[in-house]
């Protein structure tokens, strides 16, 4: 079941390697890593089970600020986030919010289309590098 506005792609790698590849790409692109949240570790600490579920929060003021200048409420969805997770069958997935959906959600007009397209291209590139062999 696909969630509206969410892009989900399979990874050829396990969750740890997928996240390691993603972090390397984020750093290699000069983006700032704000947080790395291991939801599965949090669940374990609470005495609960959860398949690997790892969130990376990252961004760049040059990419996000033009969108917030257009409509400040998009700041609730920025910085960018990518989730690496493993389903019950052992398949690793990578999911992120579609920037075009975010723009629609916040009513961002055509004047910010360049920024939206730039974020969409950057996220797709990061996702591809993290999930597929070069």
N, C-alpha and C positions, 0 to 999 in steps of 0.2 A: 504494500500500500504506500504510494508516494504522497508525501506531504506537499501541499501547494508552495511553490517558491523555493523548494529545496532541490538541489542537484546532488545526486548520489551516484557514485561510480564504483565499480569493483576494483580491488587492488590485486595485483599479482603477488604481493608480498604479505607477510603476516603483519599484525598490528604494530609491533615494535619497530620493525624495519620500515613500514610505511610512515610512521611518525618520525623516525630518524631521518628519512629521506625528505619529508616535508620540512622539518626544522632546518635541515641543511640548505634547502632551496630558499626558504624564507630569509635565512641569514645571508646566503649568497646573493640575493637580490637587494640586500641592504635595508630590508624591512626591520622594524622593531618588534621583537617578541615581548609582549606584555605579560602573558601568563601561559602556563602549561598546566592544565588541570586533568589529573588522572582520576576520573570518576570511579573506576573499578577499585582503585586503592582506597578511596573514600568509603565505598561500600564495604570493603573488607574491614576497614577500621571500625565500622559501625556494626560488624557482625553479620553483614549481608553479602549475598553473592551477586556479581554482575560480570557479564562477559567484558573483555577489554573494551573500554570506552574512554577515549583520550581527546581532550579539546585543546586546540592551540588558538590563542588570541593574539593577533598581530596586526600591524598596519604601518601607515606612513601618512604623516600630516598633509603632504602634498596631494595624496590621493583622496583622503577623506574630507579635508576641509572644504573643497569646492562644493561638495554635496551638502555639508552642514550650512554653508553660506546660502545655499538655495533654500533648504528647509531644515531648520535646526533639529527637528524631531528625529531625523535619521541617526542622530547621535546615539539613540537607544540601540541601534543595530551596528554601530561602529565602536571600536575597531572590528576588523574582519575576524571571522571565526571559521575554523575547519575542524570537523569532528572525524576522528578515525575510530572505527568500531568493528567488532567482530560479532557476527550473528551466531545463532545456536548451532548452525551447521558447520561453523568454522571458517566461513567466508569473511574476509576483511573488506570493509567498505570505507569510503571517504565521502563525507557530506558537507555541503556549504550552502549558504543562502545565495540565491541568484540575485546579483546586483540590479538587474532589470526589474525583478519582482519587488525588491526593496524600494527602488525609485517609484514604482507604481503605488506601493503601500503608503509612501509618504507624500505622494502628489508632486514629485519633482518634475518640473517642466522640461521641455526640450533643450533649454539653455545649458543644462548640465549633462546632456547626452554624451559628450566627450569623456567626462569623468566616469560616468556609468559604464560606458564601453571599455574604458581603460581598466577599471576594476574587474569587469567580466573576463577580459582577456588575461589579466594577471592571475586571477583565481584559476581559470582553466589551465593555464600553463603550470602553475604550482601543483595542481591536482594531477595532471598528466605525469609530471616528473616524479611525483611521490608514488604513483600507483603502477607505472609501467616501465618495463626495461627500455632504456634508451635505444 
